[in-house]
Amino acid sequence: MTPPAQSDLRVSSPATLPAQLTALLQGAGISPLENTGWIRATGDDRVRWLNGMVTNSIQQLQPGEGTYNFLLSVQGRIQGDAYIFAEPDALLLETASSQISGLIALLDRFIIMDDVELADLTGASSGLSITGPQAASLLAQIGLPVEALGDLARQTFPWKSTEITIIHAYSPMVPRYELWTDSATAAALTQALLDAEAIFCEPQSQEWLRILEGTPLYGVDIRDRELPQETAQTRALHFAKGCYLGQEIVERIRSRGNVHRTFAAFRLDGELPAPGTKLNSNGKDVGELTTIASIPLPANQSIVQLALGYIRREVLDLNSPLAYSGGVATSVSLPFLNR
């Protein structure tokens, strides 16, 4: 989506970044979905075929329902992630636009004698997210009653002589909704929500929220060397769905107990390090930091230094401070609350 110019949206003086984060955590913040891509899978074999390509079960999805999924290599390494939603005659894959070409190439290699066609729909519609405890009430205020929309549910609503498709998106900390429509309607929606006192939020404040939630980002926190269970995203896995690409490795890990390293969050005391910084304990490397940020918390206006990354499980279980170049890291629970 090409976002409407701020001068056209009465955002001549955008809120400060800390105020934006406060809106996301305590009110409602809106942002254009500029980096989201879509793949549409059609054909009579689409459900059976795609179910054999992803880590979650999509066989039982009814129109309007969705799941979160990993796509793996034969060796069980994560090649990408996507939310998959069912339509009456298609399956829709939602992921970062940077992943679209790679995922289409990966999927296309496994269409052999299957009646399946893939189409890149990125840019065909414009998206807007609204996030925060007041998100549902503000949407209802402008004529979009979403309170009954379940997790990862997708439904089309009428609005001002047009239609808007709304997704109740994943968010472990505060409610989040995605609104998809044509560009002109997206601009009108944005203005209506600003008039209802939503706050326009920039990418940095959204990134702070992601870190507080502890949601890993593919390409940053999840790389093509990670195994599914290492990411702590069990919401992407279904252990009774049958065979799929990379399933043997996932099942072997499950049956043998667990992986040696896991995704976690850390509070940092010291200098703010660079991504890739190693964690060590007793002089040994035991983990690495993948995302680091200094975040202004709204509760008491304090600044907290947080990081996401990986650590060996036996070290995490000890819950002892870890050293890094420039300071000390302590594991914290997710989502993060200032305590």
C-alpha positions in Angstrom: 0.0 0.0 0.0 1.2 3.5 -0.8 0.1 5.3 2.4 -1.9 8.5 2.1 0.3 11.6 2.5 0.2 12.8 6.1 -0.7 16.3 4.9 -3.9 14.8 3.5 -4.7 13.1 6.8 -4.6 15.9 9.4 -1.4 14.5 10.9 0.6 17.6 10.5 2.2 17.0 13.9 2.5 13.3 14.4 2.7 12.0 17.9 6.1 11.4 19.3 7.3 7.8 19.2 6.8 7.2 22.9 3.2 8.6 22.6 2.7 6.2 19.7 3.8 3.2 21.7 1.5 4.4 24.5 -1.4 4.4 22.0 -0.6 0.9 20.9 -0.5 -0.4 24.5 -3.3 1.6 26.0 -5.4 3.1 23.3 -5.5 2.5 19.5 -2.8 3.1 16.9 -3.1 2.8 13.1 -0.4 2.1 10.5 -0.4 1.3 6.8 0.5 -2.3 5.9 3.1 -1.5 3.4 5.3 -4.6 3.6 2.7 -7.3 3.4 2.4 -9.7 0.5 -0.3 -12.2 -0.7 -0.3 -15.5 -2.6 -3.5 -17.0 -3.9 -3.6 -20.8 -4.4 -6.4 -22.2 -6.5 -7.3 -25.5 -8.1 -9.0 -28.7 -7.0 -5.9 -30.1 -5.3 -5.0 -26.9 -3.4 -6.0 -28.1 0.1 -4.3 -31.5 -0.1 -1.2 -30.2 -1.8 -0.7 -27.1 0.4 -1.3 -29.2 3.6 1.7 -31.3 2.5 3.8 -28.2 2.3 3.3 -26.4 5.6 3.6 -27.2 9.3 0.1 -26.5 10.4 -3.2 -28.2 9.4 -5.2 -26.4 6.8 -7.5 -29.4 5.9 -10.2 -28.4 8.4 -10.2 -24.7 7.7 -13.6 -23.3 6.8 -13.9 -20.1 4.8 -12.9 -17.2 6.9 -10.6 -19.2 9.2 -6.8 -19.0 9.3 -3.7 -20.6 10.8 0.0 -19.6 11.2 2.5 -21.8 9.4 6.2 -22.5 8.7 7.5 -23.7 5.3 10.5 -26.0 5.8 13.3 -27.6 3.8 13.7 -31.4 3.6 16.1 -31.0 6.5 13.5 -29.3 8.6 15.0 -25.8 8.4 12.6 -22.8 8.2 12.4 -21.3 4.7 9.6 -18.9 5.4 6.4 -18.3 7.3 2.8 -17.4 6.4 -0.7 -17.1 7.7 -3.1 -19.2 5.5 -6.8 -18.3 5.2 -9.5 -20.3 3.5 -11.9 -18.9 0.9 -14.7 -20.9 -0.7 -12.6 -21.5 -3.8 -9.0 -20.6 -2.8 -6.4 -20.5 -0.1 -4.7 -17.1 0.7 -1.1 -16.9 2.1 -0.2 -13.7 3.9 3.4 -13.0 4.6 6.1 -10.3 4.3 6.3 -9.0 0.8 10.1 -9.7 0.9 9.3 -13.4 1.1 6.8 -13.6 -1.8 9.2 -14.5 -4.7 11.1 -17.0 -2.6 8.0 -18.8 -1.3 6.4 -18.9 -4.8 9.7 -20.5 -6.1 9.8 -23.0 -3.3 6.1 -23.9 -3.6 6.2 -24.1 -7.4 8.9 -26.7 -7.4 6.6 -29.1 -5.7 3.6 -28.7 -8.0 4.1 -31.9 -10.1 0.8 -33.4 -11.3 -1.3 -31.4 -9.0 -4.2 -29.1 -10.0 -2.8 -26.1 -8.3 -2.1 -22.5 -9.5 -0.3 -19.8 -7.6 -0.8 -16.1 -8.1 1.0 -13.1 -6.5 -1.7 -10.7 -5.3 0.7 -8.3 -3.6 -0.5 -4.8 -4.2 -4.0 -5.8 -5.4 -5.5 -4.2 -2.2 -4.4 -1.7 0.4 -4.0 -2.6 4.1 -4.3 -0.8 7.3 -3.7 -2.1 10.9 -5.3 -0.9 14.0 -3.8 -2.1 17.3 -4.6 -1.5 21.0 -7.2 -2.1 23.7 -9.5 0.4 22.1 -9.2 -0.9 18.5 -12.5 -2.8 18.5 -14.5 0.0 20.0 -13.1 2.6 17.5 -13.9 0.3 14.6 -17.5 -0.1 16.0 -17.7 3.7 16.3 -17.1 4.1 12.6 -19.5 1.3 11.6 -17.4 -1.8 11.7 -18.5 -4.2 14.5 -15.7 -6.6 14.9 -16.2 -7.7 18.6 -17.4 -11.2 17.5 -14.5 -11.8 15.1 -12.5 -14.7 16.5 -8.7 -15.1 16.5 -7.3 -15.3 12.9 -10.8 -14.9 11.5 -11.3 -13.1 8.2 -14.6 -11.5 7.3 -15.9 -8.9 4.8 -18.0 -6.0 6.1 -20.0 -3.4 4.2 -18.8 0.2 4.8 -20.0 3.4 3.0 -21.2 1.7 -0.2 -18.0 -0.5 -0.4 -16.6 -3.5 1.3 -13.7 -4.0 3.8 -12.1 -7.4 4.6 -11.1 -7.5 8.2 -8.7 -10.0 9.9 -8.4 -10.4 13.6 -4.7 -10.7 13.5 -2.4 -12.5 15.9 -1.2 -10.4 18.9 -0.3 -11.8 22.3 -0.4 -8.5 24.1 -3.1 -6.2 22.7 -5.9 -6.7 20.1 -4.9 -6.1 16.5 -7.0 -6.0 13.3 -6.1 -5.7 9.6 -8.3 -3.9 7.2 -8.0 -4.6 3.5 -9.7 -2.7 0.7 -9.0 -0.4 -2.3 -6.6 2.5 -1.9 -9.2 5.2 -1.8 -11.3 3.5 0.8 -8.1 2.8 2.9 -7.4 6.6 2.9 -11.0 7.3 4.0 -10.7 4.6 6.7 -7.5 6.1 8.0 -9.1 9.5 8.2 -12.2 8.2 9.9 -10.1 6.4 12.5 -7.9 9.5 13.1 -11.0 11.5 13.6 -12.1 8.9 16.1 -8.9 9.7 18.0 -6.7 6.8 16.9 -3.0 7.7 16.7 -1.0 7.4 13.5 2.0 5.1 14.3 5.3 4.8 12.6 7.3 1.6 12.0 9.6 2.2 15.0 6.7 2.2 17.5 5.3 -1.0 15.9 8.7 -2.6 16.1 8.9 -1.8 19.8 5.5 -3.5 20.3 6.8 -6.5 18.4 9.7 -6.8 20.8 7.5 -6.4 23.9 5.3 -9.1 22.6 8.2 -11.3 21.8 7.1 -12.2 18.3 10.0 -13.3 16.1 10.4 -11.8 12.7 11.4 -14.0 9.7 14.7 -12.8 8.2 15.8 -11.2 11.5 15.0 -13.6 14.4 14.1 -16.6 12.3 16.7 -17.5 9.7 16.9 -20.5 7.3 19.1 -22.3 9.8 16.5 -22.4 12.5 14.3 -25.5 13.4 10.6 -24.9 14.2 10.8 -25.9 17.8 13.8 -23.6 18.4 11.6 -20.5 17.7 9.1 -21.3 20.5 6.3 -20.7 18.0 4.3 -23.9 18.7 1.2 -22.1 17.3 2.8 -22.9 13.8 2.9 -26.7 14.4 0.3 -29.5 14.2 1.6 -32.9 15.3 -1.4 -35.0 14.1 -1.9 -33.7 10.5 0.2 -36.3 8.7 3.1 -35.9 6.3 4.5 -32.6 5.1 7.8 -31.3 3.8 10.3 -31.5 6.7 7.9 -33.3 9.0 10.3 -36.1 9.8 12.7 -33.7 11.5 9.9 -32.0 13.5 8.5 -35.3 14.7 12.0 -36.6 15.6 12.5 -33.5 17.8 9.1 -33.9 19.4 9.6 -37.6 20.1 13.1 -37.2 21.6 12.1 -34.4 24.0 13.3 -31.0 22.8 15.8 -28.9 21.0 19.1 -27.7 22.6 18.4 -23.9 22.1 15.3 -21.8 22.3 14.0 -18.3 21.4 13.8 -16.0 24.4 13.8 -12.4 25.6 16.5 -10.6 27.7 16.7 -7.4 29.7 20.0 -5.7 29.1 22.1 -3.8 31.6 25.0 -2.0 30.0 25.8 -0.8 26.5 23.3 -1.5 23.7 24.9 -4.2 21.6 24.6 -4.9 17.9 22.5 -7.8 16.5 24.5 -11.0 16.4 26.2 -10.3 19.7 27.0 -13.5 21.6 25.8 -14.4 25.1 28.2 -16.3 27.3 28.3 -18.0 30.6 31.4 -19.1 32.4 33.4 -18.1 29.4 31.4 -20.2 26.9 29.1 -19.0 24.1 25.6 -20.0 25.0 23.4 -17.9 22.8 23.1 -14.8 20.5 21.0 -11.7 20.3 19.0 -11.1 17.1 16.9 -8.0 17.9 17.9 -5.2 20.3 16.1 -2.0 21.2 15.9 0.7 23.9 12.2 1.1 24.6 10.4 4.0 26.4 7.7 2.3 28.5 4.6 4.3 29.1 3.8 3.1 32.7 6.5 5.1 34.4 8.3 6.8 31.5 11.3 4.5 32.1 13.6 3.3 29.4 14.2 -0.5 29.2 16.8 -2.2 27.0 15.3 -5.4 25.6 16.6 -8.1 23.2 15.3 -11.1 21.5 17.5 -14.1 20.7 18.4 -17.7 21.3 20.0 -19.4 24.3 20.8 -23.0 25.2 17.9 -24.4 27.2 20.0 -25.7 30.1 21.4 -22.3 30.7 18.0 -20.6 30.4 16.7 -23.0 33.1 19.3 -21.7 35.5 17.9 -18.2 35.2 21.3 -16.6 36.0 22.7 -13.4 34.5 24.5 -13.8 31.2 27.4 -11.7 29.9 27.7 -10.0 26.6 30.3 -7.6 25.3 29.4 -4.4 27.1 27.0 -5.6 29.8 24.8 -8.3 31.4 21.6 -9.9 30.1 18.9 -11.4 32.2 16.1 -13.6 30.7 12.5 -12.2 31.1 9.1 -13.6 30.4 7.1 -12.8 27.3 5.1 -10.8 26.5 7.2 -8.3 28.5 5.6 -6.3 31.3 7.7 -3.9 33.4 8.1 -5.7 36.6 
